[in-house]
Amino acid sequence: MDDRAKAVLMTAYAITPEEISQWPAPNYVDPEKRIWVAPFGITLLCIATLVIAVRLYARITRMAGGFGLDDSLIILAWVTDVKFLIEGEGN
């Protein structure tokens, strides 16, 4: 079996202490920042907000049935998403 096939089949259980000792040392002084995460999250949140707004408009005006438990859970999930996005901005 070649190295590529081994890499595909490898799990966390198959990593040996010898392999771990070859990893680079962690950089606590100047860690790598993932500056793409915030714009990506904000873009997806805007798309989700638009989709949810259209859905709720259709539900409230009775174009697509009435307001139900699923709509309440969608709003709860959206609020949780906003909360996590705002809290993640500071890190």
One Martini backbone bead per residue (centre of mass of N, CA, C, O) as a GRO file, in nm:
protein
   91
    1MET     BB    1   0.096   0.036   0.023
    2ASP     BB    2   0.075   0.355  -0.017
    3ASP     BB    3   0.087   0.665   0.130
    4ARG     BB    4  -0.188   0.767   0.032
    5ALA     BB    5  -0.358   0.528   0.133
    6LYS     BB    6  -0.273   0.558   0.430
    7ALA     BB    7  -0.385   0.846   0.471
    8VAL     BB    8  -0.682   0.769   0.424
    9LEU     BB    9  -0.684   0.534   0.660
   10MET     BB   10  -0.612   0.723   0.874
   11THR     BB   11  -0.621   0.768   1.218
   12ALA     BB   12  -0.586   0.866   1.541
   13TYR     BB   13  -0.498   0.569   1.627
   14ALA     BB   14  -0.247   0.552   1.405
   15ILE     BB   15  -0.084   0.751   1.559
   16THR     BB   16   0.234   0.793   1.645
   17PRO     BB   17   0.474   0.918   1.853
   18GLU     BB   18   0.682   0.961   1.625
   19GLU     BB   19   0.500   1.143   1.450
   20ILE     BB   20   0.448   1.361   1.663
   21SER     BB   21   0.757   1.442   1.701
   22GLN     BB   22   0.756   1.569   1.389
   23TRP     BB   23   0.610   1.798   1.458
   24PRO     BB   24   0.560   2.110   1.487
   25ALA     BB   25   0.582   2.363   1.679
   26PRO     BB   26   0.403   2.566   1.851
   27ASN     BB   27   0.261   2.902   1.791
   28TYR     BB   28   0.215   3.135   2.053
   29VAL     BB   29   0.316   3.419   1.961
   30ASP     BB   30   0.235   3.388   1.622
   31PRO     BB   31  -0.039   3.301   1.518
   32GLU     BB   32  -0.248   3.185   1.299
   33LYS     BB   33  -0.481   3.352   1.102
   34ARG     BB   34  -0.842   3.346   1.022
   35ILE     BB   35  -0.971   3.595   0.820
   36TRP     BB   36  -1.204   3.435   0.650
   37VAL     BB   37  -1.432   3.361   0.853
   38ALA     BB   38  -1.604   3.618   0.894
   39PRO     BB   39  -1.697   3.677   0.600
   40PHE     BB   40  -1.821   3.398   0.557
   41GLY     BB   41  -2.028   3.407   0.792
   42ILE     BB   42  -2.173   3.669   0.703
   43THR     BB   43  -2.267   3.570   0.428
   44LEU     BB   44  -2.435   3.328   0.530
   45LEU     BB   45  -2.617   3.496   0.718
   46CYS     BB   46  -2.748   3.669   0.497
   47ILE     BB   47  -2.874   3.437   0.341
   48ALA     BB   48  -3.038   3.319   0.576
   49THR     BB   49  -3.202   3.573   0.637
   50LEU     BB   50  -3.345   3.590   0.365
   51VAL     BB   51  -3.478   3.309   0.368
   52ILE     BB   52  -3.630   3.345   0.638
   53ALA     BB   53  -3.792   3.597   0.562
   54VAL     BB   54  -3.948   3.468   0.327
   55ARG     BB   55  -4.074   3.241   0.488
   56LEU     BB   56  -4.222   3.416   0.703
   57TYR     BB   57  -4.388   3.578   0.507
   58ALA     BB   58  -4.539   3.333   0.388
   59ARG     BB   59  -4.659   3.241   0.661
   60ILE     BB   60  -4.801   3.501   0.763
   61THR     BB   61  -4.968   3.537   0.475
   62ARG     BB   62  -5.058   3.235   0.389
   63MET     BB   63  -4.899   3.111   0.133
   64ALA     BB   64  -4.750   2.861   0.330
   65GLY     BB   65  -4.914   2.851   0.559
   66GLY     BB   66  -4.848   2.834   0.886
   67PHE     BB   67  -4.727   2.902   1.186
   68GLY     BB   68  -4.475   2.700   1.340
   69LEU     BB   69  -4.249   2.509   1.502
   70ASP     BB   70  -4.035   2.519   1.277
   71ASP     BB   71  -4.011   2.829   1.281
   72SER     BB   72  -3.916   2.855   1.572
   73LEU     BB   73  -3.656   2.681   1.533
   74ILE     BB   74  -3.530   2.858   1.316
   75ILE     BB   75  -3.504   3.111   1.489
   76LEU     BB   76  -3.331   2.985   1.710
   77ALA     BB   77  -3.096   2.906   1.520
   78TRP     BB   78  -3.037   3.194   1.419
   79VAL     BB   79  -2.970   3.320   1.693
   80THR     BB   80  -2.735   3.127   1.751
   81ASP     BB   81  -2.566   3.206   1.506
   82VAL     BB   82  -2.530   3.502   1.582
   83LYS     BB   83  -2.393   3.453   1.852
   84PHE     BB   84  -2.145   3.292   1.744
   85LEU     BB   85  -2.043   3.513   1.550
   86ILE     BB   86  -1.997   3.735   1.760
   87GLU     BB   87  -1.807   3.570   1.952
   88GLY     BB   88  -1.594   3.500   1.716
   89GLU     BB   89  -1.483   3.791   1.647
   90GLY     BB   90  -1.282   3.819   1.906
   91ASN     BB   91  -1.073   3.569   1.803
   0.00000   0.00000   0.00000
